[in-house]
Amino acid sequence: MKIQKWNKQGDIFKGALDLIYRDLDHCDVFYIEGKAFAVLNHRPKYAPYLRAGIPEIQDLFVLHDYRKQGLATALIKHCEAITNGDVIGISVPVSPRFGAAQRLYYKLGYMPDGNGVTYDRQMLDHNSRVQLNDDLCLMMVKDLCRVTKPR
């Protein structure tokens, strides 16, 4: 399985990423041709990650016909391997639609960061009312020092 870094020229998935990531120098997009992609954001919007210099894996997506083939795991492990830091972050929406991703991230060693859920990467106050959609996320981290990183 070949993981490539998007050079921000041309299209991936018919231009799905162009408008969002083409001009963001702090984001690297990795993809498996015609099947899956993930973004490694080196300056994430989530304040605790930004303050601590923790990169975040974002927008991990595998086309439906290619799910359950290890593509998401491969992209996550690729991002972990190229990260310079000791910790990496990932987020997952809390709706049941993302149950498979929630289980996968836990299986790969990601743990909640301890700040509860966020809405659009903003921490919520107790008793906040929010809509259950893709912006309501659990922020998770993985200590890469506990894992042998290939060099």
C-alpha positions in Angstrom: 0.0 0.0 0.0 1.6 3.2 -1.2 1.1 6.4 1.0 1.9 9.6 -0.8 2.2 13.2 0.3 0.0 15.6 -1.7 2.1 18.2 -3.3 -0.9 20.6 -3.3 -1.0 20.5 -7.1 -3.7 18.6 -8.9 -6.7 17.0 -7.2 -7.4 14.3 -4.7 -11.0 12.9 -4.8 -12.1 15.4 -7.4 -10.9 18.5 -5.6 -12.4 17.7 -2.2 -9.3 19.0 -0.4 -8.2 21.8 -2.7 -10.3 24.6 -1.2 -9.4 23.7 2.4 -5.7 22.7 2.4 -4.0 24.1 -0.7 -2.8 27.3 1.0 -2.2 25.9 4.5 1.5 25.5 4.9 1.1 24.0 8.3 -0.9 21.0 7.0 0.4 17.9 5.2 -2.1 15.7 3.3 -1.3 12.1 2.9 -3.3 9.8 0.7 -3.7 6.3 -0.7 -4.6 6.8 -4.4 -8.3 6.9 -4.9 -9.1 5.2 -1.5 -8.2 7.3 1.6 -6.6 10.4 2.9 -5.6 12.1 6.2 -4.3 15.5 7.2 -1.5 16.1 9.6 -2.0 19.6 11.0 1.2 21.0 12.7 -0.6 24.0 14.0 -4.1 22.7 15.1 -6.9 25.0 16.1 -7.4 23.2 19.4 -5.7 25.4 22.0 -4.2 22.7 24.3 -2.5 21.0 21.3 -1.3 24.3 19.9 0.2 25.4 23.2 1.9 22.1 23.7 3.1 21.8 20.1 1.1 18.6 19.5 0.3 17.9 15.8 -3.2 16.6 15.1 -4.3 14.0 12.6 -7.5 15.4 11.1 -10.1 14.6 8.4 -9.1 11.0 8.2 -11.4 9.5 5.5 -11.6 6.2 3.8 -14.1 5.7 0.9 -16.8 3.2 1.8 -15.7 0.5 -0.6 -12.3 0.4 1.0 -13.1 0.3 4.7 -12.0 -2.5 7.0 -8.9 -3.1 4.9 -6.4 -1.3 7.2 -6.1 1.9 5.3 -7.0 4.2 8.2 -4.6 2.3 10.4 -1.8 2.7 7.8 -2.4 6.4 7.4 -2.4 6.9 11.2 0.8 4.9 11.7 2.4 6.9 8.8 1.6 10.2 10.5 2.9 8.9 13.8 6.1 7.7 12.2 6.9 11.1 10.6 6.0 13.2 13.6 9.0 14.8 15.4 7.3 15.1 18.7 6.6 12.7 21.5 2.8 13.1 21.5 0.3 13.2 18.6 -3.4 14.1 18.7 -6.5 12.9 16.9 -10.1 13.8 17.3 -13.3 11.8 16.8 -16.9 12.9 16.7 -19.0 11.4 19.5 -22.0 10.5 17.4 -22.7 6.8 16.9 -21.9 7.2 13.2 -18.2 7.3 14.2 -18.2 4.3 16.5 -15.8 2.3 14.3 -13.3 5.2 14.4 -13.7 5.6 18.2 -12.9 1.9 18.7 -10.0 2.1 16.2 -8.3 5.0 17.9 -8.5 3.4 21.3 -7.2 0.1 19.9 -4.2 2.1 18.4 -3.4 3.5 21.8 -5.1 6.9 21.8 -6.7 8.1 25.0 -8.9 11.1 25.8 -6.9 14.2 26.5 -8.9 14.8 29.7 -10.5 18.0 28.7 -13.9 16.5 27.8 -15.6 17.0 24.4 -15.2 20.1 22.2 -17.4 21.8 19.7 -15.5 23.1 16.7 -12.3 22.6 18.7 -13.5 24.8 21.5 -13.7 23.4 25.0 -17.2 23.4 26.5 -18.4 24.6 29.8 -20.4 22.3 32.1 -24.1 22.3 31.1 -23.4 23.7 27.6 -26.0 22.9 25.0 -24.7 21.8 21.7 -25.9 20.0 18.6 -24.8 16.4 18.0 -23.0 16.7 14.7 -19.5 16.2 13.3 -18.1 19.2 15.2 -18.8 17.7 18.6 -15.6 15.7 19.2 -13.6 13.9 21.8 -9.9 15.0 21.6 -7.5 12.1 22.0 -3.7 11.8 22.4 -1.1 9.2 22.0 2.3 9.1 23.8 4.7 8.1 21.1 7.5 7.5 23.6 5.7 4.3 24.6 5.9 3.1 21.0 9.0 2.2 19.0 9.0 4.7 16.1 10.7 3.5 12.9 13.6 5.8 11.8 
